[in-house]
């Protein structure tokens, strides 16, 4: 009895990830008005249509991989390329690190699919799972996916820790007004992160009002995150982040029993009482 897998391991991994994407897309359609963000640069009705199309095309690719259909090769290459273009556009707009990781993943998929061309177009030839070249390609695919997972889990936190250490040493001990002035002395990219993180760090101690300080941020991604932390949902550009903001603002339990007091040296900020 032949216990070898019916399809190459790399295609099996791609299929599993695509199935997770289908599940995520369905959840996004059902719950997007509560807590699930729309994927990429689209929002509203356009976002809904894009998710539906993504689910349908991804389902076709999953079936094609399972059934070893010839159409799978061309459709998957085209669709993965579309996903790369969408991620590039999203990154240009928001500078979101996750977009870069999606680009890496889809490039990996395209590379492996191109290596599997004969698998789809020569169905009459048994697939040699023990071929050294095939095994090497599967190893590259496996380590590429593992690298993707590790980076997706660890990189955002590590990147933020690095940025805080390099850009904002000792900021936590300063008054917000003094820390803001130090942020404004930095270059634009560093200032964007500095203001965003300062709001994130001090939002429980200071009332940032309508988020006027967020307007000084040029990066759409960090500006949206800044508005998210002060619950200025209508000012957020990204549809998904805005929906998250609405949900968080509804369940927020923040209350002020006394009016906040004005901190030393501040004009637009108020300090919450202890």
N, C-alpha and C positions, 0 to 999 in steps of 0.2 A: 504493500500500500504506500502510495506517494504522499508523504507528509509535508512536502514543500508548499509554501504559500502559493495561492493562485495568481497573485499579482506581485510584482517586485516590491520589496520592502519600502523603497522610497516613495512609490506611488501610493502604497498603503498609508504612509504617514501623511502625504498630501491630502488623501481622501479623508482621513480623520480630522485634520485641521479644517478642511472645507465643511465637513459636517458640523463641527463646532461653530463655524461661521454662519451656517444656516440656522442653527438653534439661536445664536445670538441675534441674527436678523429678525427672527420671529418674535423674540422677546422685546427687541427694540420697537417693533411695530405695535405690540400690545401695550407696553409700559412706557413708551417714550414721553408721554405727558406727565409721568410721575417722577422717574428717576433715571431712565436710560437715555444717554445722549445719541443723537443722530451721528452716523459715521461720516467722516470726511468734511467737505466744504459745503455740503448741501443741507438745507433746512426746509421745514414746512412740507408742502405738497411735493415739491421736487425731491426732498429727502425721502419721503415715503415711496415715491416711484422708484428712486434709485435703489432703495433697500429691496423692494419687491423684485426688480429686475435682477439684482445681485443674487437673491434667493433662487430664482428660477434658473439663471445661468449656472450657478454653483451646483444646483441639483442635477442639471444636465451633465456637467463635468463629472460629478460623483458617479452617476449611472454609467457614463462612458468609460471611466476608469475600471469600474467593477466588471463591465461586460466586454472590455477590450475593444471598444468601438473606434473606428478610424477617425470619425469626426472629432473625437476628444482632443486629438493633438492640436489641430488648428484653432478650435474654439478656446481651448485652455490658454494657448499662447496669446491670442487676441485679448481674452478677458484679463489675464494677468498683466498684460501691458496697459490696459485701461486702468486697472487698479493702481499701477505705478504712476501713471499720469495724474490720476486723482490725488494720490498721496503727495506728489510733487507740488501740485497746485495748492493743496492744503498747507503744506510746509511753507511755501512762499508767503501765504497769507498769515499763518499763525505761528510759524517757527516752532511747531510742536515736535518734540523728539520722537514721539510715537510714530509720526509719519515716516521718519527716516527708517525706523525698524520695519515698518510695513513694506517700504521700498526694498530693503534687504531681503525680506522673506519672499516677496514675489519674484525678485531676481533669481533667488535660489530655486524657486519653483520652475521658472522658465529654463534655467540651465539644465535641470534634471529632466524636464519634459523633452528638451531637444536631444538629450542623450537616449531617451526612450522612444525615439521615432520609429525604429524598426519594430519595437514591441507592438505598436498600434497598426503599422502598415504591412506587417508580415505575420498575420495571425496563424498562418498554416505552419509556421516554424515554432517548435517548442521553445519556451524561454529558458535559457541556461542560467539558473540561479547561482551556479558555482563558478561562473566565469570570473576570473580575477579582476578584469576591468570593471565588470558590473559590481562586484563586491567593493571595489575601491570607490566607485561612484556612490554606492549606498552608504559607505562610511562617511564620505564627505557630506552627504545629505543629512545623515544622523547628527554629526557634530555641528553642522550649520543650524539645524533646528534647535539643538540643545543650547547653542550660543545665543540664538534668538530669545529663547525662554529665559536664560540667565540674565541677559541684558535687560529684557523687559521688566523683570522682577527687581533687579538690583540697581540698574543704571540711573533711573530718576532720583532715587534716594541718595546715591553716591554723588551724583552731579550736584544736587542741592547742597549736600554737606560741603563739597569742594567750593562751591560758589560762596557759601556763607563764610567759610574759613578764609577765603582769599579776598572777598569784597567787603565783608561786614564784621571784621574782628572787633569785639567789644561793644557792638551796637546795642546789645540787649541791656546794657547798663545805662544807656543814655536816655535823656528825655526824648520823646518822639520828635519834637521840633528840632532839636539839635541833630538827631540822627538823620532827619530828612535833609537838613542842610548839607550834611556830609554825603548823602546819596547824590545830591544835585551837583556836587563837585566832580563826580566821576563821569566817564564817557557814557554815551547814550545806552549802550547795551548793558553795562554794569549798573547804570542808574535804574533801568527798567526792572531788573531783578531785585535791586536793593529796595526800591519802594514797595514792590509786590511783597517781598518777604517781610518787610517791616510791618506792613498792614496785617499780614498773616500772624506775625509774632505778637503784635500788640493789640489785636482786635478785641480781646477780652478786657483789656485795661483802659482802652481809649475808645471814644465814640468818634468815628471818622466821618460822621454826618452823611452826606449824600455822595461820599467818595470823590470829592473834588481832587484829592491828591492823586487818584488813579488816572486823571486826565493827563498828567505829566508823563505817563508811560507811552512810548511809541509802539512797542511790540503788542500786537493784538492779543496774542496768547496771554502775556502777563497782565495786560490791562483787563481782559475778561476775568482772569483769576482774581485780580484785585477787587473788581466789582462783585465777584462771587462772595468774597469774604465779608463785604459790607452790605450784602443783600440788595445791591442796586441792579436787580435782575433786568429791568427794561433797557439798561445801558450796555448789556452784554451782547457782543456781535454773534458769537457762535450759538446756533440754535440748541445744540445739546447741552452746553454749559448753562444756557439760560433756563432750560427746563429743570436742570439740577438745582439751580438757584431758587426757582419757584418752590420746588419740593422742600429744600432745606429751610427756606423762610417760613413755610407753613408749620414745620415741626420744630422750629427753633424755640427753645425755652428761655431765651435771654429775657431778663426783666431788670429794670432799673427802679429801685424803690425810692431813690432820691435823684434829683436832677444832677447831672455831671458838673464838675467844676472845671474852670479854665486852667490848663497847665501853663507853667512858666514859659514864656517865649512863644506860645502858640497862638494862631489866629483862627484857623479853621478846625482845630482839634479840641475835643473836650475829654477830660480824664474822668473815668468812672470812679465813683467813691468806693472805698474799701468796705 
